[in-house]
Amino acid sequence: MLTCDEYLTPRTLDEAFAAMATHRGRYRVVAGATDTLPWARQGRAGDVNIPVLIDVSKIPEMNERGANDRRVRLGAAMPFQRFLDDANLGRAMPCMPRCAVWFADDQIRAQATIGGNIINASPAADGTPCLIAHDASVELAVARGGKISRRKVALDKFILGPSKTALEDGELLIAIECDALPGYGGSFEKVGHRRSLVISLVCLAVLVKLDAAGKKFEDVRLAIAGIGPVPQRLTQVEKFLRGTPIDAERLAQAADMPVELVASRTRQDYRRDVVRGFMMRGLINAARRAGADAQALTGELEAAYA
C-alpha cells in the first residue's frame, strides 16, 4: 500500500518552493501522479509511505501552452491529452498527436504530464524522442536567497540515463520549449510486448519537410528511444537524407544506419529488425503527410512498409 501523511497543492511557484524547503528530504513532487504507484512498487517490498506529496498541477505557469510558427512553450504539468485536442499544438508538433494516441489509455492520458514523462527518464519514454527531434530544452527553476532563478538545458543533455536527469536538489521542471515545425510531415512508430498500455521496446519520431515539388527531403529530424539507456537524435541519418531525392535505395540505406546503435540488454536482434522497419515506414509516412509527389513514393514502396 502507498500512503502519504500530507498532500499539499500550492497555487504559485513561491508556495511550491516554500513547501519544498519546509519538508526538505521528506517530499515527492507530483502533477499527474500516474507513475507514483508504479514507482512505489518497483523494487520496494511491502508498504511505502511518502511523508509529503507536493502537487504542482494547480500552478498556472506549469499549465501554460502556446505555439506560433517558430516556437512552442509547454508547461511541465500539461497533460498529454492536449496534443490531441489542441489543433494549434498538433500543427506545430506534427508527430506528437500520433505519439499521444499511443500513450497509455484515455484516463491516464488526461492526467499524465509531459514534464513527468521527462523527469522519469525512462529509456522507453514516448514523449522524449518527439521533443528531442524538435530541439527541445527544459526550463528549470530553484528558489535561493528569496529569489527564483531559472536555467535552460537541452533535453538531450538533461536526460543522463535510466531514471537519472540533470535536475539539481530543490529544482523544479517548469516548462519545455522547442521548435515549431508547421508544414512538416510527422510519424511516430512504436512497438512493445502488449497491444494496449504498451511500454516501448522501440519508439521512433520522424519529422520531414519536402521541397516545393515534393520530391526531395529539405529537412529530416529523427530521434529514437528504447534501444539504449537514453533517447538519441539520429543526426548522421538526417545529414544522409537532407537535400536528397526520395528514393527507395537511399531510404533502405538510411534505415540500416541506426541498427548498430541498438545497445539494450535484451532482444537485440529483434530490436534491430524493428529499427530497420520503423525507419522505412516512418520516413515514408512522414513524407506522404508532408505532401510527397505521388511518383516519388511508389505504390510498391508504400505497400511494403505501410
Secondary structure as GFF3:
##gff-version 3
##sequence-region A 1 306
A	DSSP	beta_strand	2	8	.	.	.	ID=ss1
A	DSSP	alpha_helix	13	22	.	.	.	ID=ss2
A	DSSP	beta_strand	27	30	.	.	.	ID=ss3
A	DSSP	alpha_helix	36	41	.	.	.	ID=ss4
A	DSSP	beta_strand	48	55	.	.	.	ID=ss5
A	DSSP	three_ten_helix	60	63	.	.	.	ID=ss6
A	DSSP	beta_strand	65	67	.	.	.	ID=ss7
A	DSSP	beta_strand	71	75	.	.	.	ID=ss8
A	DSSP	alpha_helix	82	85	.	.	.	ID=ss9
A	DSSP	alpha_helix	87	92	.	.	.	ID=ss10
A	DSSP	alpha_helix	96	102	.	.	.	ID=ss11
A	DSSP	alpha_helix	106	111	.	.	.	ID=ss12
A	DSSP	alpha_helix	114	119	.	.	.	ID=ss13
A	DSSP	alpha_helix	127	133	.	.	.	ID=ss14
A	DSSP	beta_strand	137	144	.	.	.	ID=ss15
A	DSSP	beta_strand	147	154	.	.	.	ID=ss16
A	DSSP	alpha_helix	155	158	.	.	.	ID=ss17
A	DSSP	beta_strand	159	161	.	.	.	ID=ss18
A	DSSP	beta_strand	164	165	.	.	.	ID=ss19
A	DSSP	beta_strand	172	179	.	.	.	ID=ss20
A	DSSP	beta_strand	185	192	.	.	.	ID=ss21
A	DSSP	beta_strand	200	210	.	.	.	ID=ss22
A	DSSP	beta_strand	217	225	.	.	.	ID=ss23
A	DSSP	beta_strand	232	233	.	.	.	ID=ss24
A	DSSP	alpha_helix	235	241	.	.	.	ID=ss25
A	DSSP	alpha_helix	248	256	.	.	.	ID=ss26
A	DSSP	three_ten_helix	257	261	.	.	.	ID=ss27
A	DSSP	alpha_helix	268	289	.	.	.	ID=ss28
A	DSSP	alpha_helix	299	305	.	.	.	ID=ss29
###
